[in-house]
């Protein structure tokens, strides 16, 4: 049986390779003029970025959205950064930053990268006290040597779970209960919780508990020092994010303590934000830098697909969807408006669940389609609380022939904070760019850049995460291949991913993308005349994908 399965998989790979060669690039012939972008202005503002890790949301997303604002992102060489479970070369990385800082206008810095070597390494608290001291000293020295460079920094409160390791594996779930109960006991002093906590403490090795507590304490101490540096004016803006969590847990205690510390210092208002999130933090800091540069506070109208959506507490989140929206709008420097006609864009938030009815999905689909048909700028957050594509709107919008290519932003990947932060940042930078310069070459370049990022989100957040990834995971499970450690199977799995995604991209292009002209601010109409994608697995696992679309756009005359 296994041999037959392997044979079938081999046949899939052969067919896949043929299909990939056919469908990687495709175009339609239009009686339209393809736009050339030779005269687009070169970036005049540079941001040096030390990312949280080397995954696409932490680097590629920032680079692509910075292009909307005509900003250049300067990143370290890939060989210095982390690669999945291999931490970054932190000493060489700090040397690189010292040199790169001199040629920048601003900096976005992850302390977890400089101290530990990336997000995964930070979960094991790999950095030493010397690494912490060296990083804090480096930030201060960079500021002193380049005082005109605005320094934006982010540090991450560790996740609820203990780090993934052989030593921790038998106790991960018990440690999760321990962390939740510890918070509840300190909050409510319930006798039953106290008794259960005592039993748990006896069943977990003391060194596992100690390492967990030390990891959280070390992160809190770094955050306190960064807050003090912000108070001194060394850091222009600080975000303290929070890795995967729940409404209760020891990391939430740290968050509350830090919030109390910040609240005691009124001069930190608007400079320090404590929020849920990791991957999207650099992106939202980019949004904040741009709103400050343009001196325009975006007005955002928030619309939920139904009345209960705002109150939902999603997986890995400590609070409601509405609270996350409020936090992210504040971080990017925006303001929520209750007048839709005065909004720069509409943030439409949909959260599907197992209880979401087909009628509700149909109604939400119609709402979004009507807004797009009416030429509203819409940033769509399209999520499921069980990570199931059947609960989401994108496939329904495609089936209803909605002009999804007119969306200002789309996000439906990973956690709620990631998606809301990404959609808000894309919507903000896209609409800001259209206000800053109304010349035709600039506006056309802005639409091209946004369409490329938007189509990457369709293909990644829905077609890969909701469709392709589960399919490949099922195949790998049958073959006894670890989806989180592909090892020698990486290249064959990567090839299959590329092929399957190219097939989906081909259908998406022909079914939806090319057929809806976009009415732009100059009165012209544009459409996609050519669509090419590159895709690969950035790490030796199937959890995430790097997608790089390239589009050509054509003008088809002014709207009558």
KEKOL-901848 format. One record per residue (C-alpha): residue number from 0; x, y, z. Coordinates in steps of 0.25 Angstrom, whole numbers. Layout:
BEGIN
 pos    c1    c2    c3
 NUM     X     Y     Z
...
END
This chain:
BEGIN
 pos    c1    c2    c3
   0     0     0     0
   1    11    10     4
   2    19     6    -9
   3     6    10   -17
   4     5    23   -10
   5    19    26   -12
   6    17    23   -27
   7     5    32   -28
   8    13    43   -21
   9    24    42   -31
  10    14    43   -43
  11     8    55   -36
  12    22    61   -36
  13    25    58   -51
  14    11    64   -55
  15    14    76   -45
  16    27    79   -52
  17    20    80   -66
  18     9    88   -60
  19    19    97   -53
  20    26   100   -66
  21    13   103   -73
  22     7   112   -63
  23    17   120   -56
  24    15   132   -65
  25     2   135   -72
  26    -4   147   -79
  27   -16   151   -87
  28   -16   159  -100
  29   -23   173   -98
  30   -26   184  -107
  31   -19   193   -96
  32    -6   200   -94
  33     4   194   -84
  34     9   204   -74
  35    24   206   -74
  36    30   210   -60
  37    44   215   -64
  38    41   229   -59
  39    37   226   -45
  40    45   233   -35
  41    55   226   -27
  42    54   224   -12
  43    59   236    -4
  44    56   230    10
  45    63   218    16
  46    60   210    27
  47    69   199    33
  48    62   187    38
  49    67   176    48
  50    55   167    46
  51    49   157    57
  52    53   146    48
  53    56   142    33
  54    41   138    30
  55    34   146    19
  56    24   154    29
  57    36   159    36
  58    44   164    24
  59    37   162    10
  60    24   169    15
  61    32   181    20
  62    40   182     7
  63    28   181    -2
  64    19   191     6
  65    30   201     8
  66    30   202    -7
  67    16   208    -7
  68    22   219     1
  69    35   220    -8
  70    43   216     4
  71    55   207     3
  72    57   196    13
  73    72   192    16
  74    73   178    22
  75    84   169    27
  76    90   159    18
  77    82   146    18
  78    95   138    23
  79    95   146    36
  80    80   143    39
  81    73   131    45
  82    69   119    37
  83    58   112    45
  84    64   105    57
  85    78   111    54
  86    79   124    61
  87    85   137    54
  88   100   141    55
  89    97   151    66
  90   111   157    67
  91   113   159    52
  92    99   164    52
  93   102   175    62
  94   114   179    54
  95   106   180    42
  96    95   189    49
  97   106   199    54
  98   111   201    40
  99    97   201    33
 100    91   211    43
 101   100   222    37
 102    93   222    24
 103    78   221    29
 104    68   231    32
 105    61   222    42
 106    62   208    48
 107    53   197    52
 108    60   188    61
 109    56   174    67
 110    63   172    81
 111    60   158    80
 112    68   156    68
 113    80   163    73
 114    80   157    87
 115    75   142    84
 116    76   141    69
 117    62   141    65
 118    48   138    70
 119    49   123    71
 120    63   125    79
 121    56   135    88
 122    46   124    92
 123    58   117    98
 124    64   129   103
 125    77   126    97
 126    83   140    99
 127    92   143   111
 128    92   154   120
 129   104   159   112
 130    96   158    99
 131    86   167   106
 132    96   177   111
 133   103   178    97
 134    90   180    90
 135    85   191    99
 136    99   198    98
 137    99   196    83
 138    85   203    82
 139    90   215    91
 140   103   216    83
 141    96   216    69
 142    87   227    74
 143    98   235    80
 144   106   234    67
 145    94   237    58
 146    84   245    66
 147    76   249    54
 148    72   235    51
 149    59   231    58
 150    60   218    65
 151    48   209    66
 152    50   196    74
 153    41   184    78
 154    43   173    88
 155    34   161    90
 156    28   156   103
 157    30   140   102
 158    18   131    98
 159    10   124   107
 160    16   110   104
 161    30   106   108
 162    40   105    97
 163    40    93    88
 164    50    83    92
 165    52    69    96
 166    53    72   111
 167    41    81   111
 168    32    72   102
 169    26    63   113
 170    22    75   121
 171    17    86   111
 172     3    84   113
 173     5    83   129
 174    13    96   128
 175     2   103   120
 176    -8    99   131
 177     2   103   142
 178     4   117   135
 179   -11   119   134
 180   -14   115   148
 181    -3   123   153
 182    -9   136   147
 183   -23   132   152
 184   -18   129   166
 185   -11   143   167
 186   -24   149   161
 187   -35   142   168
 188   -29   134   180
 189   -39   122   177
 190   -36   111   187
 191   -39   100   176
 192   -29   107   167
 193   -19   108   178
 194   -20    93   181
 195   -19    89   166
 196    -7    98   165
 197     0    91   176
 198    -2    77   170
 199     3    82   157
 200    16    88   163
 201    19    74   169
 202    18    67   156
 203    27    76   148
 204    42    76   149
 205    47    88   157
 206    57    92   146
 207    46    92   135
 208    38   102   144
 209    51   110   147
 210    55   112   132
 211    40   116   129
 212    40   127   140
 213    54   132   136
 214    51   133   122
 215    39   142   125
 216    47   150   135
 217    58   152   126
 218    49   158   115
 219    42   167   125
 220    55   173   129
 221    59   176   115
 222    46   182   113
 223    48   191   125
 224    61   196   120
 225    56   199   107
 226    44   207   113
 227    55   215   121
 228    63   217   108
 229    50   223   101
 230    48   232   113
 231    62   237   111
 232    59   240    96
 233    68   229    91
 234    57   221    85
 235    46   229    77
 236    36   218    78
 237    35   205    85
 238    26   193    83
 239    25   182    93
 240    18   170    86
 241    13   157    92
 242    15   144    86
 243     4   133    85
 244    -5   134    98
 245   -18   132   104
 246   -27   141   113
 247   -19   136   126
 248    -5   132   127
 249     9   137   133
 250    12   145   121
 251    -1   153   123
 252     4   157   137
 253    17   162   131
 254     8   170   121
 255     0   176   132
 256    12   180   140
 257    19   187   128
 258     6   194   125
 259     5   199   140
 260    20   204   138
 261    17   212   125
 262     4   218   131
 263    12   224   142
 264    20   232   132
 265    11   242   125
 266    23   246   116
 267    22   232   109
 268     8   234   104
 269     9   231    89
 270    23   226    89
 271    21   212    96
 272    11   202    92
 273     8   189    98
 274     0   180    89
 275    -2   165    85
 276     6   161    73
 277    20   157    67
 278    21   155    52
 279    13   168    48
 280    20   177    58
 281    31   182    49
 282    20   185    38
 283    12   193    48
 284    24   201    52
 285    26   204    37
 286    12   209    36
 287    14   218    48
 288    27   224    42
 289    19   227    29
 290     8   234    36
 291    18   242    43
 292    25   246    30
 293    13   250    23
 294     7   257    35
 295    -7   250    32
 296   -15   242    42
 297   -23   232    34
 298   -38   232    37
 299   -42   217    38
 300   -57   212    38
 301   -58   199    44
 302   -69   189    39
 303   -71   175    45
 304   -78   164    37
 305   -88   162    48
 306   -91   168    62
 307   -84   157    70
 308   -70   158    62
 309   -65   169    70
 310   -66   161    83
 311   -60   148    79
 312   -47   144    86
 313   -39   137    76
 314   -29   125    78
 315   -15   130    83
 316   -21   144    87
 317   -23   149   101
 318   -34   159    97
 319   -46   162    87
 320   -45   165    73
 321   -49   179    75
 322   -38   181    85
 323   -28   176    75
 324   -34   186    64
 325   -33   198    74
 326   -18   194    78
 327   -14   193    63
 328   -20   206    59
 329   -13   213    70
 330     0   207    67
 331     0   212    52
 332    -4   226    56
 333   -19   225    51
 334   -32   229    56
 335   -45   221    56
 336   -57   229    50
 337   -71   226    50
 338   -74   233    37
 339   -72   224    26
 340   -72   235    15
 341   -60   242    23
 342   -52   230    24
 343   -39   228    16
 344   -43   213    16
 345   -52   203    22
 346   -46   192    30
 347   -56   180    28
 348   -54   169    39
 349   -60   155    37
 350   -58   144    46
 351   -64   131    42
 352   -67   120    52
 353   -74   106    52
 354   -87   113    55
 355   -86   123    44
 356   -98   121    35
 357   -98   120    20
 358  -108   132    21
 359   -98   140    29
 360   -87   137    19
 361   -95   141     7
 362   -99   154    14
 363   -85   157    17
 364   -80   154     3
 365   -91   163    -2
 366   -87   174     7
 367   -72   174     2
 368   -76   172   -12
 369   -86   185   -11
 370   -74   193    -5
 371   -65   189   -16
 372   -75   191   -27
 373   -77   205   -21
 374   -62   208   -22
 375   -60   209    -7
 376   -46   206    -2
 377   -47   193     6
 378   -37   186    15
 379   -43   172    17
 380   -39   163    29
 381   -44   149    26
 382   -42   139    37
 383   -47   126    43
 384   -46   123    58
 385   -43   108    54
 386   -34   112    42
 387   -44   106    32
 388   -46   112    18
 389   -61   108    18
 390   -63   119    28
 391   -57   130    20
 392   -61   140     9
 393   -51   140    -2
 394   -56   127    -9
 395   -70   133    -8
 396   -66   146   -14
 397   -59   139   -25
 398   -71   131   -28
 399   -80   143   -28
 400   -70   150   -38
 401   -67   161   -28
 402   -56   171   -32
 403   -46   166   -22
 404   -35   172   -29
 405   -40   186   -25
 406   -38   183   -10
 407   -29   192    -3
 408   -23   181     6
 409   -26   166     9
 410   -21   158    21
 411   -25   144    26
 412   -12   138    31
 413    -8   132    44
 414   -13   140    57
 415   -23   151    58
 416   -13   161    61
 417    -4   157    49
 418   -16   159    40
 419   -22   172    46
 420    -8   178    47
 421    -5   174    32
 422   -18   179    26
 423   -18   192    34
 424    -3   195    30
 425    -6   192    15
 426   -19   200    15
 427   -12   212    21
 428     1   212    13
 429    -8   210     0
 430   -17   221     2
 431    -6   230     8
 432     2   228    -5
 433   -10   233   -13
 434   -11   245    -5
 435     3   249    -5
 436     5   250   -20
 437    -6   250   -30
 438     3   250   -43
 439    -1   239   -53
 440    13   231   -52
 441    13   231   -37
 442    -2   226   -36
 443     0   215   -46
 444    13   211   -39
 445     5   211   -25
 446    -6   202   -31
 447     4   192   -38
 448    12   190   -24
 449    -1   189   -16
 450    -7   179   -26
 451     6   170   -25
 452     5   170   -10
 453   -10   168   -11
 454    -9   156   -20
 455     2   150   -11
 456    -8   151     0
 457   -19   144    -8
 458   -10   132   -12
 459    -3   131     2
 460   -14   134    12
 461   -25   126     6
 462   -20   117    -6
 463    -8   112     1
 464   -11   112    16
 465   -26   108    14
 466   -25    98     2
 467   -11    94    -2
 468    -4    93    12
 469   -14    83    18
 470   -14    75     5
 471     1    73     5
 472     1    71    20
 473    -8    59    18
 474     1    53     8
 475    13    55    16
 476     6    48    28
 477     3    36    20
 478    18    35    16
 479    23    37    30
 480    30    50    26
 481    30    61    37
 482    24    73    31
 483    32    82    41
 484    45    76    37
 485    45    72    22
 486    60    69    22
 487    64    62     9
 488    49    63     4
 489    50    78     4
 490    53    80   -11
 491    42    70   -16
 492    32    76    -6
 493    36    90   -10
 494    34    87   -25
 495    20    81   -22
 496    16    93   -15
 497    21   102   -26
 498    13    95   -36
 499     0    94   -28
 500     1   109   -25
 501     3   112   -40
 502    -9   104   -44
 503   -17   112   -33
 504   -11   125   -38
 505   -15   122   -53
 506   -29   119   -49
 507   -30   132   -40
 508   -24   140   -51
 509   -34   135   -62
 510   -46   134   -53
 511   -45   147   -45
 512   -33   156   -46
 513   -32   161   -61
 514   -47   163   -64
 515   -49   175   -54
 516   -44   188   -58
 517   -40   197   -47
 518   -44   212   -47
 519   -32   220   -42
 520   -32   234   -37
 521   -28   240   -50
 522   -41   235   -57
 523   -33   224   -65
 524   -37   210   -64
 525   -26   199   -62
 526   -25   184   -62
 527   -15   173   -61
 528    -9   169   -74
 529     2   160   -69
 530     4   152   -56
 531    16   144   -52
 532    19   137   -39
 533    31   131   -32
 534    28   123   -19
 535    36   115   -10
 536    37   109     4
 537    46   118    12
 538    49   108    23
 539    50    93    23
 540    35    92    27
 541    22    95    20
 542    16   105    31
 543    19   117    22
 544    22   121     8
 545    29   132     1
 546    21   137   -11
 547    26   148   -21
 548    16   152   -31
 549    20   162   -43
 550     9   168   -50
 551     8   177   -63
 552    -3   187   -63
 553   -10   193   -75
 554   -18   206   -77
 555   -31   204   -85
 556   -36   219   -85
 557   -44   228   -76
 558   -57   224   -70
 559   -69   230   -77
END
